[in-house]
Amino acid sequence: MFHAELGNPAKRFLKRCDPQLYGRMMAEIRALEANPFPSGVKRVVGREEKVFRVRVGDYRILYVVFHEQNSILIADIDKRSKVYD
């Protein structure tokens, strides 16, 4: 089992989103803690680290997996058009 930590951009997004979207995002983050590589996960090309993304509707969750610490850093959450900037 992995432990998820939220980066500052992800925290800011979750603070300002509506309650229904917040619930969907948190459910996906909990699922990532159980399985950090679910079906539908993709690696983000063009990043120095191995950054992965998972889709939740029109939104993307970008995260990095640290196997040594059994942790996941949720780097960013935002709409598809903004998250890759």
C-alpha positions as CSV (number, residue, x, y, z in Angstrom):
1,M,0.0,0.0,0.0
2,F,1.3,3.4,-1.0
3,H,0.8,6.7,0.8
4,A,-0.2,9.8,-1.2
5,E,1.1,13.2,-0.5
6,L,-0.3,16.3,-2.2
7,G,2.0,19.0,-3.7
8,N,1.1,22.6,-3.4
9,P,-0.6,23.0,-6.9
10,A,-2.8,19.9,-6.1
11,K,-3.7,21.3,-2.7
12,R,-4.7,24.6,-4.2
13,F,-6.8,22.9,-6.9
14,L,-8.7,20.8,-4.3
15,K,-9.4,23.8,-2.1
16,R,-11.1,25.7,-4.8
17,C,-13.0,22.9,-6.6
18,D,-16.7,22.0,-6.0
19,P,-17.6,19.2,-3.5
20,Q,-18.7,16.7,-6.1
21,L,-15.4,17.1,-8.0
22,Y,-13.4,16.9,-4.8
23,G,-15.1,13.6,-3.9
24,R,-14.2,12.2,-7.4
25,M,-10.6,13.3,-7.1
26,M,-10.1,11.9,-3.6
27,A,-11.7,8.6,-4.6
28,E,-9.1,8.4,-7.5
29,I,-6.3,9.3,-5.2
30,R,-7.3,6.6,-2.7
31,A,-7.4,4.1,-5.6
32,L,-3.9,5.2,-6.6
33,E,-2.7,4.4,-3.1
34,A,-3.9,0.9,-3.6
35,N,-2.7,0.5,-7.1
36,P,-0.4,3.3,-8.5
37,F,-0.5,1.9,-12.0
38,P,-4.2,1.2,-12.9
39,S,-5.4,0.6,-16.4
40,G,-5.6,3.9,-18.3
41,V,-2.5,5.3,-16.7
42,K,0.0,7.0,-19.1
43,R,3.5,8.4,-18.7
44,V,3.8,12.1,-19.4
45,V,6.4,12.6,-22.1
46,G,8.9,15.5,-21.9
47,R,9.4,15.5,-18.1
48,E,12.7,14.8,-16.4
49,E,11.1,12.5,-13.8
50,K,8.9,9.6,-14.5
51,V,5.6,11.5,-14.2
52,F,2.4,9.6,-14.7
53,R,-1.1,10.8,-15.4
54,V,-4.6,9.4,-14.8
55,R,-7.7,10.9,-16.2
56,V,-10.8,11.9,-14.2
57,G,-13.3,13.2,-16.7
58,D,-11.9,16.4,-18.2
59,Y,-9.2,16.6,-15.5
60,R,-5.8,15.1,-15.1
61,I,-3.9,14.0,-12.0
62,L,-0.2,14.1,-12.5
63,Y,1.9,12.1,-10.0
64,V,5.3,10.6,-9.3
65,V,5.8,7.2,-7.7
66,F,8.6,6.6,-5.2
67,H,8.9,2.9,-4.7
68,E,11.6,3.1,-2.0
69,Q,9.3,5.1,0.3
70,N,6.1,3.5,-0.8
71,S,4.7,7.0,-1.5
72,I,3.1,8.9,-4.3
73,L,3.5,12.6,-4.8
74,I,0.4,14.1,-6.4
75,A,2.2,16.9,-8.3
76,D,-0.7,18.7,-10.0
77,I,-4.4,18.4,-10.7
78,D,-6.1,20.6,-13.3
79,K,-8.0,20.6,-16.6
80,R,-6.2,19.0,-19.5
81,S,-5.6,22.3,-21.3
82,K,-3.8,23.7,-18.2
83,V,-2.1,20.8,-16.4
84,Y,0.7,20.2,-18.9
85,D,2.0,23.9,-18.9
